[in-house]
Each structure stands twice: as structure tokens, then as C-alpha cells.
């Protein structure tokens, strides 16, 4: 399930894309589908990197392209200034204590004029989750803050990025997380949670037009994630 919409970030051959906090590689793999695009993913979780490596290895058997995954801290990225044409950071900053340094690093390694896409959980749906379950946000390695739109936008702009577009995604997913928080966010045995999960999996695979329309209607209201599409300034 993609949170960043690559229609908003036109990729072309010769570009190099960084996914900072790549997890198991969902956005990396999508970027790698564009012929001639090189992709780099970093994360602190070794198991997730191994999974991303497996997906990219399989894709590389069918198409040409360069890729790399590496264990790295987003607050200390091991790359030179201006190394990437595009930087993606999806559902990561809410986990990071030193978020100002992390944002500075994302922009440092981006080329002037390059595209930056940042996504975090949206304030209202995330606040509901926190209100329903203390365990949800006190889990080790979990979410340590809830961003307000203007708060994160100010941090990104202070660091040298210019926002060109804001979108909301995954309106159908917010009720699923609310249900999980009600019954215990680790409880996968709840009939309601199981049924809603099955529905979401069906929707992701089949992509019916009716649920796509419903998701589009719900996104401005209860979209689970907020997505910032930005450009790095020339300064």
C-alpha cells in the first residue's frame, strides 16, 4: 500500500531516489519500476531491509536498474550533500526524537530543486488512536508525537523546503486502526478487526471503483496520512 503518489513526482531515467526509513520497500519497489531509475533505501530495522532486498532482487531479474539498501540512522545519513534527485520519507518522523536533525538530513542529501515527499499520520485520526489506547503509542519504537499540519510544514520550510502540494491518503484505513485500538492494538483475533482487515486486503488487490470513490470522499475528512510534496530551494 503506497502512501506517496508517484504521479506527483515524475521519475525518469538517470534519477536517483532515496527512501529514508524504507521499511520492507513498498515505495522503493514502486520507484524501481521506472526504467533507468536508481533507488537507495535506508532503515534501522535489519529484518525490514532484508525483505526489501528480496523484493528488489526479484525485480532486478526482470529489468535493468541499480539499487542498494543499507542500515542507517535518518539523523546521520551516510551520503554527500545533494546526492539524490528525489527523497521520500514515509511514516517515519513520528518515530524520531530528534526530528529537526532528521529533516535537515533529508534536505541536505537532496539536490537543489529536487523533490521531497514526507508523510506522517494525520492529527485527527491519530489523536483518536491515542485516546482509545495508551498501549498504541507507548509501544517501544512506536509513535512519540502527533504532528499538526502547520507544525510539520513550518519545520520543513525552515529547513529549506518549499511546499507545493498537500494531500490526504487512506481514509478507509482510519476506522480499522480505531477498531484495533478499541480491542487492543495487537489483538488480531477480534472478529470485527479480522473482517475489516479482509475488506482492506480485498480492496487493495481488486481496486474496485466504488471503494476508490469512497476513499476519495473520506480522505479529506479522516485520511489516515497527510502527504507533503515539496521542492528543495536553491539556497
Secondary structure, 3 states (H helix, E strand, C coil): CCCCCHHHCCCCCCCEEEEECCCCCHHHHHHHCCCCCEEEEEECCHHHHHHHHHHHHHHHCCCCCCEEEEECCHHHCCCCCCCEEEEEEECCHHHCCCHHHHHHHHHHCEEEEEEEEEEEECHHHHHHHHHHCHHHHHCCCCCCCCCCHHHHHHHHHHCCEEEEEEEEECHHHHHHHHHHHHHCCCCCCCHHHHHHHHHHHHHHHHCCHHHHHHHHHHHHHHCCEEEEEEEECCC
